[in-house]
Amino acid sequence: MIVRVLGEGQWVLEPEHLEALDAVDVELENAVQAGDEEKMRDALSRLFDGIRELGTPVPDDVLAESDLVMPDPDSTLEEVKMLLDSTSEYFGLLPDGQGSEEPAES
């Protein structure tokens, strides 16, 4: 899967990478649902760090269609909420490698 982080570039992530990032994705969604911008920013930052660490960068001179577009790292709570609402086929920003399950209530 090719993931684009707006304003930063693209990375190739394998299914096991998505599974490794799933817990942070759930934290992000829970923070957005709770309206907690500080926790949302922390989770978003850790999600991007994981994408950069686990993924393989797509070279700038390669044109590749993104399978998934992540928000800009400076996105507001409202912007991330709108993006989460638009990804109704799965929970969170990343597709769940083990099927869609509702995040646990905190």
N, CA, C and O atoms as a GROMACS GRO file, in nm:
protein
  424
    1MET      N    1   0.085  -0.117   0.000
    1MET     CA    2   0.000   0.000   0.000
    1MET      C    3   0.090   0.123   0.000
    1MET      O    4   0.187   0.130   0.075
    2ILE      N    5   0.055   0.219  -0.086
    2ILE     CA    6   0.130   0.345  -0.090
    2ILE      C    7   0.050   0.450  -0.011
    2ILE      O    8  -0.066   0.477  -0.040
    3VAL      N    9   0.117   0.506   0.090
    3VAL     CA   10   0.055   0.605   0.177
    3VAL      C   11   0.121   0.741   0.151
    3VAL      O   12   0.243   0.754   0.153
    4ARG      N   13   0.038   0.840   0.125
    4ARG     CA   14   0.087   0.977   0.108
    4ARG      C   15   0.056   1.057   0.234
    4ARG      O   16  -0.057   1.058   0.282
    5VAL      N   17   0.158   1.122   0.287
    5VAL     CA   18   0.140   1.218   0.395
    5VAL      C   19   0.145   1.355   0.328
    5VAL      O   20   0.248   1.394   0.273
    6LEU      N   21   0.033   1.426   0.334
    6LEU     CA   22   0.026   1.555   0.266
    6LEU      C   23   0.139   1.646   0.311
    6LEU      O   24   0.166   1.661   0.430
    7GLY      N   25   0.205   1.706   0.213
    7GLY     CA   26   0.314   1.797   0.242
    7GLY      C   27   0.448   1.730   0.268
    7GLY      O   28   0.548   1.799   0.290
    8GLU      N   29   0.452   1.595   0.268
    8GLU     CA   30   0.576   1.526   0.301
    8GLU      C   31   0.623   1.426   0.197
    8GLU      O   32   0.742   1.420   0.168
    9GLY      N   33   0.533   1.347   0.140
    9GLY     CA   34   0.574   1.247   0.043
    9GLY      C   35   0.496   1.118   0.058
    9GLY      O   36   0.392   1.113   0.123
   10GLN      N   37   0.551   1.012  -0.005
   10GLN     CA   38   0.484   0.882  -0.007
   10GLN      C   39   0.576   0.775   0.050
   10GLN      O   40   0.698   0.782   0.039
   11TRP      N   41   0.512   0.674   0.113
   11TRP     CA   42   0.583   0.558   0.166
   11TRP      C   43   0.507   0.433   0.128
   11TRP      O   44   0.384   0.434   0.121
   12VAL      N   45   0.580   0.324   0.104
   12VAL     CA   46   0.519   0.194   0.080
   12VAL      C   47   0.514   0.123   0.215
   12VAL      O   48   0.615   0.108   0.282
   13LEU      N   49   0.393   0.081   0.253
   13LEU     CA   50   0.373   0.007   0.378
   13LEU      C   51   0.317  -0.130   0.346
   13LEU      O   52   0.229  -0.145   0.261
   14GLU      N   53   0.369  -0.230   0.413
   14GLU     CA   54   0.322  -0.367   0.401
   14GLU      C   55   0.208  -0.390   0.501
   14GLU      O   56   0.195  -0.313   0.596
   15PRO      N   57   0.125  -0.494   0.482
   15PRO     CA   58   0.014  -0.520   0.576
   15PRO      C   59   0.059  -0.530   0.721
   15PRO      O   60  -0.012  -0.483   0.811
   16GLU      N   61   0.174  -0.590   0.746
   16GLU     CA   62   0.221  -0.602   0.884
   16GLU      C   63   0.256  -0.465   0.945
   16GLU      O   64   0.249  -0.447   1.066
   17HIS      N   65   0.293  -0.369   0.860
   17HIS     CA   66   0.319  -0.233   0.908
   17HIS      C   67   0.189  -0.168   0.954
   17HIS      O   68   0.185  -0.100   1.057
   18LEU      N   69   0.082  -0.189   0.877
   18LEU     CA   70  -0.048  -0.134   0.914
   18LEU      C   71  -0.094  -0.192   1.048
   18LEU      O   72  -0.147  -0.120   1.132
   19GLU      N   73  -0.072  -0.321   1.066
   19GLU     CA   74  -0.109  -0.386   1.192
   19GLU      C   75  -0.029  -0.328   1.308
   19GLU      O   76  -0.083  -0.307   1.416
   20ALA      N   77   0.100  -0.300   1.285
   20ALA     CA   78   0.185  -0.244   1.390
   20ALA      C   79   0.140  -0.104   1.430
   20ALA      O   80   0.159  -0.062   1.544
   21LEU      N   81   0.081  -0.030   1.336
   21LEU     CA   82   0.038   0.108   1.362
   21LEU      C   83  -0.107   0.117   1.407
   21LEU      O   84  -0.155   0.226   1.438
   22ASP      N   85  -0.177   0.005   1.411
   22ASP     CA   86  -0.320   0.006   1.441
   22ASP      C   87  -0.352   0.063   1.578
   22ASP      O   88  -0.449   0.138   1.592
   23ALA      N   89  -0.273   0.030   1.681
   23ALA     CA   90  -0.302   0.080   1.816
   23ALA      C   91  -0.293   0.232   1.822
   23ALA      O   92  -0.374   0.297   1.889
   24VAL      N   93  -0.197   0.290   1.752
   24VAL     CA   94  -0.184   0.436   1.749
   24VAL      C   95  -0.300   0.497   1.672
   24VAL      O   96  -0.351   0.603   1.709
   25ASP      N   97  -0.343   0.431   1.567
   25ASP     CA   98  -0.457   0.478   1.488
   25ASP      C   99  -0.584   0.480   1.574
   25ASP      O  100  -0.664   0.574   1.564
   26VAL      N  101  -0.602   0.378   1.659
   26VAL     CA  102  -0.718   0.374   1.749
   26VAL      C  103  -0.708   0.488   1.851
   26VAL      O  104  -0.809   0.552   1.881
   27GLU      N  105  -0.589   0.512   1.904
   27GLU     CA  106  -0.570   0.624   1.998
   27GLU      C  107  -0.606   0.756   1.932
   27GLU      O  108  -0.671   0.842   1.993
   28LEU      N  109  -0.565   0.772   1.808
   28LEU     CA  110  -0.596   0.894   1.733
   28LEU      C  111  -0.746   0.912   1.720
   28LEU      O  112  -0.799   1.020   1.746
   29GLU      N  113  -0.814   0.806   1.679
   29GLU     CA  114  -0.959   0.816   1.662
   29GLU      C  115  -1.029   0.846   1.794
   29GLU      O  116  -1.121   0.928   1.799
   30ASN      N  117  -0.986   0.781   1.901
   30ASN     CA  118  -1.047   0.806   2.031
   30ASN      C  119  -1.025   0.950   2.076
   30ASN      O  120  -1.115   1.011   2.133
   31ALA      N  121  -0.906   1.005   2.052
   31ALA     CA  122  -0.878   1.144   2.088
   31ALA      C  123  -0.966   1.240   2.009
   31ALA      O  124  -1.015   1.338   2.064
   32VAL      N  125  -0.987   1.211   1.880
   32VAL     CA  126  -1.073   1.296   1.797
   32VAL      C  127  -1.216   1.289   1.849
   32VAL      O  128  -1.283   1.391   1.862
   33GLN      N  129  -1.264   1.169   1.877
   33GLN     CA  130  -1.400   1.152   1.927
   33GLN      C  131  -1.420   1.225   2.060
   33GLN      O  132  -1.529   1.275   2.088
   34ALA      N  133  -1.315   1.230   2.142
   34ALA     CA  134  -1.323   1.296   2.272
   34ALA      C  135  -1.302   1.448   2.260
   34ALA      O  136  -1.321   1.521   2.357
   35GLY      N  137  -1.263   1.493   2.141
   35GLY     CA  138  -1.238   1.636   2.122
   35GLY      C  139  -1.109   1.682   2.187
   35GLY      O  140  -1.095   1.800   2.219
   36ASP      N  141  -1.013   1.591   2.207
   36ASP     CA  142  -0.887   1.621   2.275
   36ASP      C  143  -0.778   1.646   2.171
   36ASP      O  144  -0.714   1.553   2.122
   37GLU      N  145  -0.759   1.774   2.137
   37GLU     CA  146  -0.663   1.809   2.032
   37GLU      C  147  -0.519   1.773   2.070
   37GLU      O  148  -0.442   1.733   1.984
   38GLU      N  149  -0.483   1.788   2.197
   38GLU     CA  150  -0.346   1.757   2.239
   38GLU      C  151  -0.316   1.608   2.219
   38GLU      O  152  -0.211   1.573   2.165
   39LYS      N  153  -0.406   1.521   2.262
   39LYS     CA  154  -0.386   1.377   2.242
   39LYS      C  155  -0.392   1.340   2.095
   39LYS      O  156  -0.320   1.251   2.050
   40MET      N  157  -0.478   1.408   2.019
   40MET     CA  158  -0.486   1.383   1.875
   40MET      C  159  -0.353   1.417   1.808
   40MET      O  160  -0.303   1.340   1.727
   41ARG      N  161  -0.296   1.531   1.842
   41ARG     CA  162  -0.168   1.572   1.782
   41ARG      C  163  -0.056   1.474   1.819
   41ARG      O  164   0.029   1.441   1.736
   42ASP      N  165  -0.056   1.429   1.945
   42ASP     CA  166   0.046   1.333   1.988
   42ASP      C  167   0.032   1.202   1.908
   42ASP      O  168   0.131   1.150   1.858
   43ALA      N  169  -0.090   1.151   1.897
   43ALA     CA  170  -0.112   1.026   1.824
   43ALA      C  171  -0.080   1.043   1.676
   43ALA      O  172  -0.020   0.954   1.615
   44LEU      N  173  -0.119   1.157   1.616
   44LEU     CA  174  -0.091   1.182   1.475
   44LEU      C  175   0.060   1.187   1.451
   44LEU      O  176   0.110   1.132   1.352
   45SER      N  177   0.132   1.251   1.541
   45SER     CA  178   0.278   1.259   1.530
   45SER      C  179   0.340   1.120   1.538
   45SER      O  180   0.430   1.087   1.460
   46ARG      N  181   0.293   1.037   1.633
   46ARG     CA  182   0.346   0.901   1.645
   46ARG      C  183   0.309   0.815   1.525
   46ARG      O  184   0.387   0.728   1.485
   47LEU      N  185   0.192   0.838   1.468
   47LEU     CA  186   0.150   0.765   1.349
   47LEU      C  187   0.242   0.798   1.232
   47LEU      O  188   0.286   0.708   1.160
   48PHE      N  189   0.271   0.927   1.213
   48PHE     CA  190   0.363   0.967   1.106
   48PHE      C  191   0.503   0.914   1.130
   48PHE      O  192   0.570   0.870   1.036
   49ASP      N  193   0.550   0.918   1.255
   49ASP     CA  194   0.682   0.863   1.287
   49ASP      C  195   0.687   0.714   1.250
   49ASP      O  196   0.787   0.668   1.194
   50GLY      N  197   0.580   0.641   1.280
   50GLY     CA  198   0.575   0.499   1.246
   50GLY      C  199   0.576   0.476   1.096
   50GLY      O  200   0.642   0.384   1.048
   51ILE      N  201   0.502   0.558   1.022
   51ILE     CA  202   0.499   0.546   0.876
   51ILE      C  203   0.639   0.568   0.821
   51ILE      O  204   0.685   0.492   0.735
   52ARG      N  205   0.707   0.671   0.869
   52ARG     CA  206   0.842   0.702   0.821
   52ARG      C  207   0.941   0.591   0.859
   52ARG      O  208   1.029   0.556   0.781
   53GLU      N  209   0.926   0.537   0.979
   53GLU     CA  210   1.019   0.435   1.029
   53GLU      C  211   0.998   0.300   0.961
   53GLU      O  212   1.094   0.234   0.921
   54LEU      N  213   0.872   0.258   0.948
   54LEU     CA  214   0.843   0.126   0.894
   54LEU      C  215   0.836   0.122   0.741
   54LEU      O  216   0.870   0.022   0.678
   55GLY      N  217   0.792   0.232   0.683
   55GLY     CA  218   0.770   0.235   0.539
   55GLY      C  219   0.898   0.258   0.460
   55GLY      O  220   1.002   0.298   0.514
   56THR      N  221   0.887   0.231   0.332
   56THR     CA  222   0.996   0.258   0.238
   56THR      C  223   0.958   0.381   0.157
   56THR      O  224   0.854   0.380   0.090
   57PRO      N  225   1.039   0.487   0.160
   57PRO     CA  226   1.004   0.608   0.085
   57PRO      C  227   0.995   0.581  -0.065
   57PRO      O  228   1.077   0.508  -0.122
   58VAL      N  229   0.894   0.641  -0.127
   58VAL     CA  230   0.883   0.636  -0.273
   58VAL      C  231   0.968   0.751  -0.325
   58VAL      O  232   0.948   0.866  -0.285
   59PRO      N  233   1.064   0.723  -0.414
   59PRO     CA  234   1.150   0.830  -0.465
   59PRO      C  235   1.067   0.942  -0.530
   59PRO      O  236   0.964   0.917  -0.592
   60ASP      N  237   1.114   1.066  -0.514
   60ASP     CA  238   1.044   1.182  -0.567
   60ASP      C  239   1.024   1.176  -0.719
   60ASP      O  240   0.928   1.232  -0.772
   61ASP      N  241   1.116   1.108  -0.788
   61ASP     CA  242   1.106   1.104  -0.934
   61ASP      C  243   1.015   0.991  -0.984
   61ASP      O  244   1.002   0.972  -1.105
   62VAL      N  245   0.953   0.916  -0.893
   62VAL     CA  246   0.861   0.809  -0.930
   62VAL      C  247   0.718   0.858  -0.911
   62VAL      O  248   0.681   0.906  -0.804
   63LEU      N  249   0.638   0.845  -1.017
   63LEU     CA  250   0.496   0.882  -1.008
   63LEU      C  251   0.417   0.758  -0.970
   63LEU      O  252   0.410   0.661  -1.046
   64ALA      N  253   0.357   0.762  -0.851
   64ALA     CA  254   0.279   0.648  -0.804
   64ALA      C  255   0.151   0.699  -0.742
   64ALA      O  256   0.152   0.796  -0.666
   65GLU      N  257   0.041   0.632  -0.775
   65GLU     CA  258  -0.088   0.668  -0.717
   65GLU      C  259  -0.092   0.623  -0.572
   65GLU      O  260  -0.051   0.512  -0.540
   66SER      N  261  -0.140   0.710  -0.485
   66SER     CA  262  -0.150   0.677  -0.343
   66SER      C  263  -0.277   0.595  -0.318
   66SER      O  264  -0.384   0.626  -0.370
   67ASP      N  265  -0.262   0.490  -0.237
   67ASP     CA  266  -0.377   0.411  -0.196
   67ASP      C  267  -0.449   0.477  -0.078
   67ASP      O  268  -0.568   0.456  -0.057
   68LEU      N  269  -0.374   0.556  -0.002
   68LEU     CA  270  -0.427   0.620   0.117
   68LEU      C  271  -0.359   0.754   0.133
   68LEU      O  272  -0.237   0.765   0.117
   69VAL      N  273  -0.437   0.857   0.164
   69VAL     CA  274  -0.382   0.991   0.186
   69VAL      C  275  -0.404   1.028   0.331
   69VAL      O  276  -0.517   1.030   0.380
   70MET      N  277  -0.294   1.058   0.400
   70MET     CA  278  -0.298   1.099   0.539
   70MET      C  279  -0.304   1.252   0.546
   70MET      O  280  -0.258   1.320   0.454
   71PRO      N  281  -0.359   1.305   0.653
   71PRO     CA  282  -0.367   1.451   0.664
   71PRO      C  283  -0.229   1.513   0.682
   71PRO      O  284  -0.131   1.445   0.712
   72ASP      N  285  -0.223   1.642   0.662
   72ASP     CA  286  -0.103   1.719   0.689
   72ASP      C  287  -0.070   1.707   0.837
   72ASP      O  288  -0.162   1.705   0.920
   73PRO      N  289   0.058   1.697   0.874
   73PRO     CA  290   0.094   1.686   1.016
   73PRO      C  291   0.043   1.802   1.102
   73PRO      O  292   0.031   1.787   1.224
   74ASP      N  293   0.014   1.916   1.043
   74ASP     CA  294  -0.036   2.031   1.118
   74ASP      C  295  -0.187   2.043   1.114
   74ASP      O  296  -0.242   2.148   1.146
   75SER      N  297  -0.256   1.937   1.075
   75SER     CA  298  -0.402   1.940   1.064
   75SER      C  299  -0.467   1.968   1.200
   75SER      O  300  -0.415   1.930   1.304
   76THR      N  301  -0.581   2.035   1.194
   76THR     CA  302  -0.656   2.063   1.316
   76THR      C  303  -0.743   1.943   1.352
   76THR      O  304  -0.759   1.850   1.272
   77LEU      N  305  -0.797   1.946   1.471
   77LEU     CA  306  -0.888   1.842   1.517
   77LEU      C  307  -1.007   1.829   1.422
   77LEU      O  308  -1.047   1.718   1.387
   78GLU      N  309  -1.063   1.941   1.381
   78GLU     CA  310  -1.179   1.939   1.289
   78GLU      C  311  -1.142   1.877   1.155
   78GLU      O  312  -1.220   1.800   1.099
   79GLU      N  313  -1.024   1.909   1.103
   79GLU     CA  314  -0.981   1.854   0.975
   79GLU      C  315  -0.964   1.702   0.984
   79GLU      O  316  -1.005   1.629   0.893
   80VAL      N  317  -0.904   1.655   1.093
   80VAL     CA  318  -0.885   1.510   1.110
   80VAL      C  319  -1.021   1.443   1.130
   80VAL      O  320  -1.043   1.333   1.080
   81LYS      N  321  -1.110   1.508   1.203
   81LYS     CA  322  -1.245   1.453   1.223
   81LYS      C  323  -1.317   1.437   1.089
   81LYS      O  324  -1.380   1.334   1.065
   82MET      N  325  -1.307   1.537   1.003
   82MET     CA  326  -1.372   1.528   0.871
   82MET      C  327  -1.311   1.414   0.790
   82MET      O  328  -1.384   1.342   0.721
   83LEU      N  329  -1.180   1.397   0.797
   83LEU     CA  330  -1.115   1.289   0.724
   83LEU      C  331  -1.158   1.153   0.780
   83LEU      O  332  -1.185   1.060   0.703
   84LEU      N  333  -1.166   1.140   0.912
   84LEU     CA  334  -1.212   1.015   0.972
   84LEU      C  335  -1.356   0.984   0.928
   84LEU      O  336  -1.389   0.870   0.899
   85ASP      N  337  -1.440   1.087   0.925
   85ASP     CA  338  -1.579   1.067   0.883
   85ASP      C  339  -1.588   1.023   0.737
   85ASP      O  340  -1.682   0.955   0.698
   86SER      N  341  -1.489   1.062   0.656
   86SER     CA  342  -1.493   1.027   0.514
   86SER      C  343  -1.437   0.888   0.485
   86SER      O  344  -1.451   0.838   0.374
   87THR      N  345  -1.374   0.825   0.584
   87THR     CA  346  -1.318   0.691   0.565
   87THR      C  347  -1.408   0.589   0.632
   87THR      O  348  -1.363   0.511   0.716
   88SER      N  349  -1.534   0.589   0.593
   88SER     CA  350  -1.634   0.505   0.660
   88SER      C  351  -1.617   0.356   0.633
   88SER      O  352  -1.681   0.275   0.700
   89GLU      N  353  -1.535   0.317   0.536
   89GLU     CA  354  -1.520   0.175   0.508
   89GLU      C  355  -1.432   0.104   0.611
   89GLU      O  356  -1.426  -0.019   0.613
   90TYR      N  357  -1.364   0.180   0.695
   90TYR     CA  358  -1.286   0.122   0.805
   90TYR      C  359  -1.276   0.224   0.916
   90TYR      O  360  -1.309   0.341   0.898
   91PHE      N  361  -1.232   0.178   1.032
   91PHE     CA  362  -1.222   0.266   1.149
   91PHE      C  363  -1.082   0.323   1.157
   91PHE      O  364  -0.984   0.250   1.137
   92GLY      N  365  -1.070   0.452   1.185
   92GLY     CA  366  -0.941   0.518   1.193
   92GLY      C  367  -0.896   0.567   1.057
   92GLY      O  368  -0.972   0.563   0.960
   93LEU      N  369  -0.773   0.613   1.051
   93LEU     CA  370  -0.718   0.662   0.926
   93LEU      C  371  -0.661   0.550   0.841
   93LEU      O  372  -0.662   0.556   0.719
   94LEU      N  373  -0.612   0.446   0.907
   94LEU     CA  374  -0.551   0.333   0.836
   94LEU      C  375  -0.649   0.218   0.828
   94LEU      O  376  -0.726   0.195   0.922
   95PRO      N  377  -0.648   0.144   0.718
   95PRO     CA  378  -0.732   0.024   0.712
   95PRO      C  379  -0.681  -0.077   0.814
   95PRO      O  380  -0.560  -0.089   0.835
   96ASP      N  381  -0.772  -0.147   0.876
   96ASP     CA  382  -0.738  -0.247   0.975
   96ASP      C  383  -0.707  -0.377   0.904
   96ASP      O  384  -0.791  -0.431   0.833
   97GLY      N  385  -0.586  -0.427   0.923
   97GLY     CA  386  -0.544  -0.548   0.855
   97GLY      C  387  -0.618  -0.672   0.899
   97GLY      O  388  -0.611  -0.776   0.833
   98GLN      N  389  -0.691  -0.664   1.012
   98GLN     CA  390  -0.760  -0.782   1.062
   98GLN      C  391  -0.910  -0.766   1.055
   98GLN      O  392  -0.981  -0.832   1.131
   99GLY      N  393  -0.960  -0.683   0.969
   99GLY     CA  394  -1.104  -0.661   0.961
   99GLY      C  395  -1.143  -0.540   1.042
   99GLY      O  396  -1.070  -0.502   1.134
  100SER      N  397  -1.255  -0.478   1.012
  100SER     CA  398  -1.297  -0.359   1.081
  100SER      C  399  -1.363  -0.393   1.213
  100SER      O  400  -1.457  -0.472   1.220
  101GLU      N  401  -1.310  -0.331   1.317
  101GLU     CA  402  -1.367  -0.348   1.450
  101GLU      C  403  -1.380  -0.210   1.512
  101GLU      O  404  -1.296  -0.123   1.490
  102GLU      N  405  -1.486  -0.192   1.588
  102GLU     CA  406  -1.506  -0.065   1.656
  102GLU      C  407  -1.394  -0.044   1.757
  102GLU      O  408  -1.354  -0.140   1.823
  103PRO      N  409  -1.342   0.080   1.770
  103PRO     CA  410  -1.241   0.104   1.873
  103PRO      C  411  -1.305   0.094   2.011
  103PRO      O  412  -1.424   0.120   2.029
  104ALA      N  413  -1.222   0.056   2.107
  104ALA     CA  414  -1.272   0.041   2.244
  104ALA      C  415  -1.305   0.177   2.303
  104ALA      O  416  -1.236   0.275   2.277
  105GLU      N  417  -1.410   0.182   2.382
  105GLU     CA  418  -1.449   0.305   2.448
  105GLU      C  419  -1.352   0.329   2.563
  105GLU      O  420  -1.310   0.235   2.630
  106SER      N  421  -1.315   0.457   2.586
  106SER     CA  422  -1.226   0.487   2.699
  106SER      C  423  -1.304   0.540   2.814
  106SER      O  424  -1.248   0.572   2.919
   0.00000   0.00000   0.00000
